[in-house]
Amino acid sequence: MKIAVTSASGQLGAAIVKTLITEIGKDNVIAIARTPEKAKHLGVEVRKGDYNSREDFNIALKGVDAVLLVSGMDEPQKRIQQHRNVIEAATYNSVQKIVYTSIVGDDINTAFSPIVQSNRQTEEDVSTSGLDWVIGRNGIYIEPDLEYLGTYIKEGEIRNCANEGKCGYTSREELGVAYAQMLLSDKHNGNTYNLVGEAITQTQLATYINQVFGTNLKYVAVSVDEYKKERQAALGDFIGTVIAGIYEGIKSGVNNVPSDYKKAAGRSHISPLQMIQDYQLKHSTK
Ligand SMILES: NC(=O)c1ccc[n+]([C@@H]2O[C@H](COP(=O)([O-])OP(=O)(O)OC[C@H]3O[C@@H](n4cnc5c(N)ncnc54)[C@H](OP(=O)(O)O)[C@@H]3O)[C@@H](O)[C@H]2O)c1
């Protein structure tokens, strides 16, 4: 059985490839990447695949039994066609199964909703493709918060508009475990899973970070408007609006969803504290 993973040069794609290698061996895994040299370190066959090129995927998916489609990074409307290039090339190559990495979120009410909407369109395209399919709706990655720790420490606080809203965070490694099982076992076919860990507030997040890193952060809630202005000033209009939209969603509860992680992965999601401890361990031994 040959399984291909798109965007394998990225952190999520790489995490899925690594878990697949331990499950089925490196000879059965194919890494597809827009920039193939960036995926060579994975130690598997690498094929070229830019989401803008249907032709790339017509070639990259030859002889593949199942493909994992990692959601693209472009602006929402562009992503839909990019993902269709992969889905159509999969059908053209008689690939049997497609698994798509979508996202948890509200598709109407926040500044992040256009991105959620484009993910929902791809979910529909995947589930009506005629192929066997499984969809994962990823929670928010916890790693970017930890990569941002230096700034949090400088400011002495975690500051955003999530307020008391709870968020089911996950990590790319945890997602790698779940997606490998979703690809390998037919019992998952036809399911859409929320891939999230235990939902926590920003205050709980600050407490766990303090516990692991010995910091003294407190959580400070600001209004959605104020936070949007701050983020736009710091990151520019597009990314600033998207980030504010994500925390607006957390505030309104859209990231506090029931978890299907155990069903998908065959074991429970690790705790938020454990994710932070694992991150700290990984980065302190580098
Ligand atoms: N749940 C969350 O919190 C969260 C946060 C951020 C993003 N996401 C979503 O999760 C996805 C994967 O995240 P990640 O951690 O793996 O991101 P990442 O490490 O930044 O990797 C992004 C990947 O997308 C690839 N890519 C960009 N444009 C492409 C194109 N036109 N065709 C093919 N590949 C393309 C990049 O390829 P190159 O190596 O060639 O640049 C890279 O492999 C993202 O694409 C985004 O949709 C989720």
The ligand as an SDF file (V2000), in Angstrom:
LIG
                    3D

 48 52  0  0  0  0  0  0  0  0999 V2000
   -4.5960   24.4890   13.2900 N   0  0  0  0  0  0  0  0  0  0  0  0
   -3.8020   25.5340   13.3320 C   0  0  0  0  0  0  0  0  0  0  0  0
   -3.5630   26.1350   14.3970 O   0  0  0  0  0  0  0  0  0  0  0  0
   -3.1370   26.0140   12.0840 C   0  0  0  0  0  0  0  0  0  0  0  0
   -2.2070   27.0450   12.1590 C   0  0  0  0  0  0  0  0  0  0  0  0
   -1.5570   27.4250   10.9970 C   0  0  0  0  0  0  0  0  0  0  0  0
   -1.8560   26.7830    9.8000 C   0  0  0  0  0  0  0  0  0  0  0  0
   -2.7670   25.7870    9.7580 N   0  0  0  0  0  0  0  0  0  0  0  0
   -3.0800   25.0460    8.5220 C   0  0  0  0  0  0  0  0  0  0  0  0
   -2.3360   23.8360    8.5700 O   0  0  0  0  0  0  0  0  0  0  0  0
   -1.5740   23.6770    7.3790 C   0  0  0  0  0  0  0  0  0  0  0  0
   -0.2600   23.0030    7.6620 C   0  0  0  0  0  0  0  0  0  0  0  0
    0.4210   23.6220    8.7040 O   0  0  0  0  0  0  0  0  0  0  0  0
    1.9790   23.4260    8.9090 P   0  0  0  0  0  0  0  0  0  0  0  0
    2.2200   23.5150   10.3470 O   0  0  0  0  0  0  0  0  0  0  0  0
    2.4730   22.2240    8.1880 O   0  0  0  0  0  0  0  0  0  0  0  0
    2.5260   24.7440    8.1640 O   0  0  0  0  0  0  0  0  0  0  0  0
    3.9970   25.0260    7.6840 P   0  0  0  0  0  0  0  0  0  0  0  0
    4.9980   24.2620    8.4840 O   0  0  0  0  0  0  0  0  0  0  0  0
    4.1420   26.5000    7.5940 O   0  0  0  0  0  0  0  0  0  0  0  0
    4.0340   24.4200    6.2010 O   0  0  0  0  0  0  0  0  0  0  0  0
    3.2800   24.9500    5.1710 C   0  0  0  0  0  0  0  0  0  0  0  0
    3.4200   24.0110    4.0010 C   0  0  0  0  0  0  0  0  0  0  0  0
    2.5400   24.4510    2.9690 O   0  0  0  0  0  0  0  0  0  0  0  0
    3.2620   24.2620    1.7620 C   0  0  0  0  0  0  0  0  0  0  0  0
    2.6850   25.0360    0.6770 N   0  0  0  0  0  0  0  0  0  0  0  0
    2.4630   26.3600    0.6360 C   0  0  0  0  0  0  0  0  0  0  0  0
    1.9590   26.7000   -0.5750 N   0  0  0  0  0  0  0  0  0  0  0  0
    1.8750   25.5600   -1.2960 C   0  0  0  0  0  0  0  0  0  0  0  0
    1.4530   25.2570   -2.6160 C   0  0  0  0  0  0  0  0  0  0  0  0
    1.0260   26.2030   -3.4650 N   0  0  0  0  0  0  0  0  0  0  0  0
    1.4860   23.9740   -3.0280 N   0  0  0  0  0  0  0  0  0  0  0  0
    1.9330   22.9860   -2.2020 C   0  0  0  0  0  0  0  0  0  0  0  0
    2.3540   23.2060   -0.9280 N   0  0  0  0  0  0  0  0  0  0  0  0
    2.3270   24.4860   -0.4990 C   0  0  0  0  0  0  0  0  0  0  0  0
    4.6760   24.6830    2.0980 C   0  0  0  0  0  0  0  0  0  0  0  0
    5.5750   24.2660    1.0950 O   0  0  0  0  0  0  0  0  0  0  0  0
    7.0460   24.9330    0.8880 P   0  0  0  0  0  0  0  0  0  0  0  0
    7.9630   24.1240    1.7470 O   0  0  0  0  0  0  0  0  0  0  0  0
    7.3090   24.7830   -0.5560 O   0  0  0  0  0  0  0  0  0  0  0  0
    6.9520   26.3730    1.3220 O   0  0  0  0  0  0  0  0  0  0  0  0
    4.8260   23.9360    3.4140 C   0  0  0  0  0  0  0  0  0  0  0  0
    5.1300   22.5810    3.1880 O   0  0  0  0  0  0  0  0  0  0  0  0
   -1.4150   25.0540    6.8500 C   0  0  0  0  0  0  0  0  0  0  0  0
   -1.2530   24.9540    5.4850 O   0  0  0  0  0  0  0  0  0  0  0  0
   -2.7030   25.7450    7.2710 C   0  0  0  0  0  0  0  0  0  0  0  0
   -3.7250   25.5170    6.3410 O   0  0  0  0  0  0  0  0  0  0  0  0
   -3.3900   25.3890   10.8860 C   0  0  0  0  0  0  0  0  0  0  0  0
  1  2  1  0
  2  3  2  0
  2  4  1  0
  4  5  1  0
  4 48  2  0
  5  6  2  0
  6  7  1  0
  7  8  2  0
  8  9  1  0
  8 48  1  0
  9 10  1  0
  9 46  1  0
 10 11  1  0
 11 12  1  0
 11 44  1  0
 12 13  1  0
 13 14  1  0
 14 15  2  0
 14 16  1  0
 14 17  1  0
 17 18  1  0
 18 19  2  0
 18 20  1  0
 18 21  1  0
 21 22  1  0
 22 23  1  0
 23 24  1  0
 23 42  1  0
 24 25  1  0
 25 26  1  0
 25 36  1  0
 26 27  1  0
 26 35  1  0
 27 28  2  0
 28 29  1  0
 29 30  1  0
 29 35  2  0
 30 31  1  0
 30 32  2  0
 32 33  1  0
 33 34  2  0
 34 35  1  0
 36 37  1  0
 36 42  1  0
 37 38  1  0
 38 39  2  0
 38 40  1  0
 38 41  1  0
 42 43  1  0
 44 45  1  0
 44 46  1  0
 46 47  1  0
M  CHG  2   8   1  16  -1
M  END
$$$$
